[in-house]
Amino acid sequence: MSLDLKPKELKAWSLNLGHDHVQTSLVSYCHLDDTEKAAVMSRIAERRQAQPDDRVAQLKALVAAL
């Protein structure tokens, strides 16, 4: 199952689970074995190649959501 959440959505999801910190949710619910990790990283690489992005804006949004 993939939620594909934006940073603010991820934070809201985490809070809804009763966690003060996103890290708690990720450590508790987002276990990946090596095969899953490789597949996720491949999808990320494919998206990045398909759509040029503003990395600084994305990093700022991620930090703001934490």
Biopython code that builds the backbone (N, CA, C, O; Angstrom):
import numpy as np
from Bio.PDB.StructureBuilder import StructureBuilder

atoms = [
    (1, "MET", "N", (0.841, -1.175, 0.000)),
    (1, "MET", "CA", (0.000, 0.000, 0.000)),
    (1, "MET", "C", (0.882, 1.233, 0.000)),
    (1, "MET", "O", (1.858, 1.306, 0.746)),
    (2, "SER", "N", (0.541, 2.196, -0.833)),
    (2, "SER", "CA", (1.298, 3.433, -0.908)),
    (2, "SER", "C", (0.366, 4.613, -0.679)),
    (2, "SER", "O", (-0.665, 4.732, -1.342)),
    (3, "LEU", "N", (0.722, 5.475, 0.248)),
    (3, "LEU", "CA", (-0.110, 6.638, 0.533)),
    (3, "LEU", "C", (0.237, 7.827, -0.348)),
    (3, "LEU", "O", (-0.619, 8.672, -0.608)),
    (4, "ASP", "N", (1.483, 7.907, -0.812)),
    (4, "ASP", "CA", (1.950, 9.008, -1.659)),
    (4, "ASP", "C", (1.526, 10.366, -1.098)),
    (4, "ASP", "O", (0.874, 11.149, -1.789)),
    (5, "LEU", "N", (1.887, 10.636, 0.126)),
    (5, "LEU", "CA", (1.463, 11.856, 0.800)),
    (5, "LEU", "C", (2.461, 12.987, 0.625)),
    (5, "LEU", "O", (3.673, 12.774, 0.601)),
    (6, "LYS", "N", (1.931, 14.180, 0.504)),
    (6, "LYS", "CA", (2.759, 15.384, 0.519)),
    (6, "LYS", "C", (3.167, 15.630, 1.972)),
    (6, "LYS", "O", (2.556, 15.067, 2.880)),
    (7, "PRO", "N", (4.189, 16.459, 2.210)),
    (7, "PRO", "CA", (4.679, 16.650, 3.578)),
    (7, "PRO", "C", (3.605, 17.026, 4.596)),
    (7, "PRO", "O", (3.577, 16.447, 5.683)),
    (8, "LYS", "N", (2.734, 17.962, 4.288)),
    (8, "LYS", "CA", (1.699, 18.361, 5.243)),
    (8, "LYS", "C", (0.688, 17.237, 5.463)),
    (8, "LYS", "O", (0.184, 17.061, 6.572)),
    (9, "GLU", "N", (0.396, 16.487, 4.423)),
    (9, "GLU", "CA", (-0.513, 15.356, 4.554)),
    (9, "GLU", "C", (0.113, 14.276, 5.445)),
    (9, "GLU", "O", (-0.572, 13.660, 6.262)),
    (10, "LEU", "N", (1.408, 14.056, 5.279)),
    (10, "LEU", "CA", (2.120, 13.093, 6.103)),
    (10, "LEU", "C", (2.083, 13.502, 7.570)),
    (10, "LEU", "O", (1.886, 12.663, 8.449)),
    (11, "LYS", "N", (2.272, 14.785, 7.830)),
    (11, "LYS", "CA", (2.221, 15.279, 9.204)),
    (11, "LYS", "C", (0.823, 15.084, 9.788)),
    (11, "LYS", "O", (0.686, 14.643, 10.928)),
    (12, "ALA", "N", (-0.220, 15.411, 9.013)),
    (12, "ALA", "CA", (-1.599, 15.236, 9.482)),
    (12, "ALA", "C", (-1.890, 13.760, 9.758)),
    (12, "ALA", "O", (-2.530, 13.429, 10.757)),
    (13, "TRP", "N", (-1.426, 12.881, 8.883)),
    (13, "TRP", "CA", (-1.599, 11.441, 9.067)),
    (13, "TRP", "C", (-0.956, 11.009, 10.376)),
    (13, "TRP", "O", (-1.548, 10.267, 11.160)),
    (14, "SER", "N", (0.259, 11.480, 10.601)),
    (14, "SER", "CA", (0.982, 11.135, 11.818)),
    (14, "SER", "C", (0.245, 11.627, 13.068)),
    (14, "SER", "O", (0.092, 10.883, 14.037)),
    (15, "LEU", "N", (-0.202, 12.865, 13.040)),
    (15, "LEU", "CA", (-0.942, 13.420, 14.171)),
    (15, "LEU", "C", (-2.237, 12.648, 14.416)),
    (15, "LEU", "O", (-2.624, 12.424, 15.563)),
    (16, "ASN", "N", (-2.901, 12.246, 13.338)),
    (16, "ASN", "CA", (-4.145, 11.496, 13.453)),
    (16, "ASN", "C", (-3.921, 10.142, 14.119)),
    (16, "ASN", "O", (-4.823, 9.603, 14.760)),
    (17, "LEU", "N", (-2.727, 9.600, 13.967)),
    (17, "LEU", "CA", (-2.381, 8.344, 14.630)),
    (17, "LEU", "C", (-2.024, 8.555, 16.097)),
    (17, "LEU", "O", (-1.794, 7.595, 16.832)),
    (18, "GLY", "N", (-1.978, 9.827, 16.520)),
    (18, "GLY", "CA", (-1.654, 10.133, 17.902)),
    (18, "GLY", "C", (-0.174, 10.356, 18.146)),
    (18, "GLY", "O", (0.269, 10.390, 19.294)),
    (19, "HIS", "N", (0.598, 10.510, 17.070)),
    (19, "HIS", "CA", (2.035, 10.710, 17.196)),
    (19, "HIS", "C", (2.368, 12.199, 17.088)),
    (19, "HIS", "O", (1.863, 12.889, 16.202)),
    (20, "ASP", "N", (3.197, 12.678, 17.969)),
    (20, "ASP", "CA", (3.637, 14.071, 17.914)),
    (20, "ASP", "C", (4.660, 14.303, 16.814)),
    (20, "ASP", "O", (4.798, 15.417, 16.308)),
    (21, "HIS", "N", (5.370, 13.255, 16.448)),
    (21, "HIS", "CA", (6.446, 13.379, 15.468)),
    (21, "HIS", "C", (6.243, 12.394, 14.315)),
    (21, "HIS", "O", (5.892, 11.234, 14.530)),
    (22, "VAL", "N", (6.467, 12.873, 13.094)),
    (22, "VAL", "CA", (6.339, 12.031, 11.903)),
    (22, "VAL", "C", (7.270, 10.826, 12.009)),
    (22, "VAL", "O", (6.920, 9.726, 11.584)),
    (23, "GLN", "N", (8.441, 11.035, 12.570)),
    (23, "GLN", "CA", (9.409, 9.949, 12.695)),
    (23, "GLN", "C", (8.815, 8.751, 13.441)),
    (23, "GLN", "O", (9.091, 7.605, 13.086)),
    (24, "THR", "N", (8.019, 9.002, 14.449)),
    (24, "THR", "CA", (7.388, 7.916, 15.199)),
    (24, "THR", "C", (6.506, 7.080, 14.279)),
    (24, "THR", "O", (6.542, 5.850, 14.324)),
    (25, "SER", "N", (5.717, 7.750, 13.446)),
    (25, "SER", "CA", (4.835, 7.040, 12.510)),
    (25, "SER", "C", (5.644, 6.241, 11.500)),
    (25, "SER", "O", (5.324, 5.090, 11.206)),
    (26, "LEU", "N", (6.688, 6.855, 10.975)),
    (26, "LEU", "CA", (7.489, 6.184, 9.956)),
    (26, "LEU", "C", (8.209, 4.969, 10.515)),
    (26, "LEU", "O", (8.262, 3.922, 9.870)),
    (27, "VAL", "N", (8.756, 5.104, 11.702)),
    (27, "VAL", "CA", (9.459, 3.975, 12.318)),
    (27, "VAL", "C", (8.477, 2.860, 12.665)),
    (27, "VAL", "O", (8.807, 1.681, 12.543)),
    (28, "SER", "N", (7.279, 3.227, 13.095)),
    (28, "SER", "CA", (6.296, 2.235, 13.521)),
    (28, "SER", "C", (5.599, 1.522, 12.371)),
    (28, "SER", "O", (5.286, 0.337, 12.482)),
    (29, "TYR", "N", (5.351, 2.228, 11.262)),
    (29, "TYR", "CA", (4.488, 1.678, 10.223)),
    (29, "TYR", "C", (5.125, 1.536, 8.844)),
    (29, "TYR", "O", (4.495, 0.992, 7.937)),
    (30, "CYS", "N", (6.327, 2.000, 8.665)),
    (30, "CYS", "CA", (6.909, 2.025, 7.313)),
    (30, "CYS", "C", (8.148, 1.148, 7.216)),
    (30, "CYS", "O", (9.245, 1.643, 6.958)),
    (31, "HIS", "N", (7.978, -0.128, 7.419)),
    (31, "HIS", "CA", (9.096, -1.062, 7.309)),
    (31, "HIS", "C", (9.273, -1.462, 5.849)),
    (31, "HIS", "O", (8.301, -1.777, 5.163)),
    (32, "LEU", "N", (10.521, -1.447, 5.379)),
    (32, "LEU", "CA", (10.832, -1.843, 4.010)),
    (32, "LEU", "C", (11.939, -2.883, 4.020)),
    (32, "LEU", "O", (12.955, -2.714, 4.694)),
    (33, "ASP", "N", (11.739, -3.957, 3.272)),
    (33, "ASP", "CA", (12.855, -4.874, 3.098)),
    (33, "ASP", "C", (13.695, -4.365, 1.922)),
    (33, "ASP", "O", (13.335, -3.373, 1.289)),
    (34, "ASP", "N", (14.792, -5.026, 1.633)),
    (34, "ASP", "CA", (15.698, -4.537, 0.590)),
    (34, "ASP", "C", (15.038, -4.470, -0.783)),
    (34, "ASP", "O", (15.313, -3.552, -1.556)),
    (35, "THR", "N", (14.181, -5.420, -1.089)),
    (35, "THR", "CA", (13.500, -5.431, -2.385)),
    (35, "THR", "C", (12.542, -4.251, -2.498)),
    (35, "THR", "O", (12.506, -3.575, -3.526)),
    (36, "GLU", "N", (11.765, -4.001, -1.443)),
    (36, "GLU", "CA", (10.840, -2.865, -1.444)),
    (36, "GLU", "C", (11.599, -1.547, -1.533)),
    (36, "GLU", "O", (11.189, -0.637, -2.253)),
    (37, "LYS", "N", (12.704, -1.446, -0.801)),
    (37, "LYS", "CA", (13.508, -0.226, -0.818)),
    (37, "LYS", "C", (14.020, 0.057, -2.225)),
    (37, "LYS", "O", (13.964, 1.196, -2.690)),
    (38, "ALA", "N", (14.514, -0.963, -2.898)),
    (38, "ALA", "CA", (15.017, -0.792, -4.259)),
    (38, "ALA", "C", (13.904, -0.357, -5.210)),
    (38, "ALA", "O", (14.115, 0.500, -6.068)),
    (39, "ALA", "N", (12.716, -0.951, -5.056)),
    (39, "ALA", "CA", (11.586, -0.584, -5.920)),
    (39, "ALA", "C", (11.166, 0.863, -5.689)),
    (39, "ALA", "O", (10.887, 1.582, -6.648)),
    (40, "VAL", "N", (11.117, 1.294, -4.447)),
    (40, "VAL", "CA", (10.751, 2.673, -4.127)),
    (40, "VAL", "C", (11.777, 3.643, -4.698)),
    (40, "VAL", "O", (11.413, 4.658, -5.292)),
    (41, "MET", "N", (13.042, 3.337, -4.523)),
    (41, "MET", "CA", (14.088, 4.224, -5.036)),
    (41, "MET", "C", (14.039, 4.314, -6.559)),
    (41, "MET", "O", (14.307, 5.373, -7.125)),
    (42, "SER", "N", (13.703, 3.228, -7.213)),
    (42, "SER", "CA", (13.557, 3.240, -8.671)),
    (42, "SER", "C", (12.407, 4.144, -9.103)),
    (42, "SER", "O", (12.529, 4.900, -10.066)),
    (43, "ARG", "N", (11.291, 4.060, -8.385)),
    (43, "ARG", "CA", (10.146, 4.922, -8.719)),
    (43, "ARG", "C", (10.485, 6.390, -8.500)),
    (43, "ARG", "O", (10.083, 7.246, -9.288)),
    (44, "ILE", "N", (11.218, 6.682, -7.439)),
    (44, "ILE", "CA", (11.624, 8.067, -7.186)),
    (44, "ILE", "C", (12.500, 8.568, -8.326)),
    (44, "ILE", "O", (12.306, 9.681, -8.817)),
    (45, "ALA", "N", (13.458, 7.758, -8.747)),
    (45, "ALA", "CA", (14.351, 8.144, -9.845)),
    (45, "ALA", "C", (13.563, 8.371, -11.129)),
    (45, "ALA", "O", (13.836, 9.318, -11.867)),
    (46, "GLU", "N", (12.593, 7.513, -11.399)),
    (46, "GLU", "CA", (11.771, 7.661, -12.609)),
    (46, "GLU", "C", (10.980, 8.957, -12.574)),
    (46, "GLU", "O", (10.900, 9.658, -13.583)),
    (47, "ARG", "N", (10.394, 9.286, -11.427)),
    (47, "ARG", "CA", (9.626, 10.532, -11.303)),
    (47, "ARG", "C", (10.516, 11.746, -11.500)),
    (47, "ARG", "O", (10.132, 12.707, -12.168)),
    (48, "ARG", "N", (11.699, 11.699, -10.921)),
    (48, "ARG", "CA", (12.617, 12.840, -11.028)),
    (48, "ARG", "C", (13.045, 13.051, -12.465)),
    (48, "ARG", "O", (13.187, 14.193, -12.902)),
    (49, "GLN", "N", (13.251, 11.986, -13.203)),
    (49, "GLN", "CA", (13.651, 12.113, -14.602)),
    (49, "GLN", "C", (12.494, 12.608, -15.456)),
    (49, "GLN", "O", (12.701, 13.344, -16.420)),
    (50, "ALA", "N", (11.287, 12.211, -15.108)),
    (50, "ALA", "CA", (10.109, 12.583, -15.893)),
    (50, "ALA", "C", (9.688, 14.026, -15.650)),
    (50, "ALA", "O", (9.135, 14.665, -16.545)),
    (51, "GLN", "N", (9.937, 14.546, -14.462)),
    (51, "GLN", "CA", (9.480, 15.892, -14.111)),
    (51, "GLN", "C", (10.606, 16.673, -13.451)),
    (51, "GLN", "O", (10.989, 16.377, -12.319)),
    (52, "PRO", "N", (11.141, 17.678, -14.158)),
    (52, "PRO", "CA", (12.129, 18.533, -13.495)),
    (52, "PRO", "C", (11.464, 19.220, -12.304)),
    (52, "PRO", "O", (10.288, 19.575, -12.372)),
    (53, "ASP", "N", (12.206, 19.407, -11.219)),
    (53, "ASP", "CA", (11.585, 19.980, -10.040)),
    (53, "ASP", "C", (12.479, 21.047, -9.408)),
    (53, "ASP", "O", (13.659, 21.177, -9.733)),
    (54, "ASP", "N", (11.885, 21.785, -8.517)),
    (54, "ASP", "CA", (12.602, 22.788, -7.744)),
    (54, "ASP", "C", (12.952, 22.156, -6.411)),
    (54, "ASP", "O", (12.134, 22.167, -5.491)),
    (55, "ARG", "N", (14.133, 21.615, -6.288)),
    (55, "ARG", "CA", (14.533, 20.872, -5.092)),
    (55, "ARG", "C", (14.559, 21.739, -3.842)),
    (55, "ARG", "O", (14.238, 21.265, -2.752)),
    (56, "VAL", "N", (14.935, 22.993, -3.987)),
    (56, "VAL", "CA", (14.975, 23.879, -2.824)),
    (56, "VAL", "C", (13.565, 24.071, -2.265)),
    (56, "VAL", "O", (13.373, 24.010, -1.050)),
    (57, "ALA", "N", (12.586, 24.298, -3.125)),
    (57, "ALA", "CA", (11.203, 24.474, -2.679)),
    (57, "ALA", "C", (10.684, 23.203, -2.012)),
    (57, "ALA", "O", (9.981, 23.280, -1.005)),
    (58, "GLN", "N", (11.018, 22.047, -2.557)),
    (58, "GLN", "CA", (10.581, 20.789, -1.972)),
    (58, "GLN", "C", (11.213, 20.566, -0.599)),
    (58, "GLN", "O", (10.546, 20.102, 0.326)),
    (59, "LEU", "N", (12.482, 20.891, -0.470)),
    (59, "LEU", "CA", (13.164, 20.740, 0.820)),
    (59, "LEU", "C", (12.559, 21.676, 1.853)),
    (59, "LEU", "O", (12.354, 21.280, 3.001)),
    (60, "LYS", "N", (12.266, 22.923, 1.458)),
    (60, "LYS", "CA", (11.639, 23.869, 2.379)),
    (60, "LYS", "C", (10.273, 23.360, 2.825)),
    (60, "LYS", "O", (9.929, 23.468, 4.002)),
    (61, "ALA", "N", (9.498, 22.812, 1.910)),
    (61, "ALA", "CA", (8.173, 22.284, 2.252)),
    (61, "ALA", "C", (8.291, 21.106, 3.211)),
    (61, "ALA", "O", (7.505, 20.989, 4.152)),
    (62, "LEU", "N", (9.264, 20.236, 2.980)),
    (62, "LEU", "CA", (9.453, 19.093, 3.856)),
    (62, "LEU", "C", (9.847, 19.543, 5.263)),
    (62, "LEU", "O", (9.311, 19.041, 6.251)),
    (63, "VAL", "N", (10.774, 20.482, 5.353)),
    (63, "VAL", "CA", (11.213, 20.992, 6.660)),
    (63, "VAL", "C", (10.069, 21.689, 7.361)),
    (63, "VAL", "O", (9.901, 21.525, 8.569)),
    (64, "ALA", "N", (9.269, 22.468, 6.633)),
    (64, "ALA", "CA", (8.144, 23.167, 7.231)),
    (64, "ALA", "C", (7.107, 22.196, 7.778)),
    (64, "ALA", "O", (6.458, 22.486, 8.783)),
    (65, "ALA", "N", (6.943, 21.046, 7.129)),
    (65, "ALA", "CA", (5.965, 20.068, 7.559)),
    (65, "ALA", "C", (6.400, 19.322, 8.821)),
    (65, "ALA", "O", (5.572, 18.753, 9.532)),
    (66, "LEU", "N", (7.686, 19.331, 9.088)),
    (66, "LEU", "CA", (8.177, 18.619, 10.267)),
    (66, "LEU", "C", (8.042, 19.525, 11.441)),
    (66, "LEU", "O", (8.394, 19.144, 12.558)),
]
sb = StructureBuilder()
sb.init_structure("model")
sb.init_model(0)
sb.init_chain("A")
sb.init_seg("    ")
for serial, (resi, resn, name, xyz) in enumerate(atoms, 1):
    if name == "N":
        sb.init_residue(resn, " ", resi, " ")
    sb.init_atom(name, np.array(xyz, "f"), 0.0, 1.0, " ", f" {name:<3s}", serial, name[0])
structure = sb.get_structure()
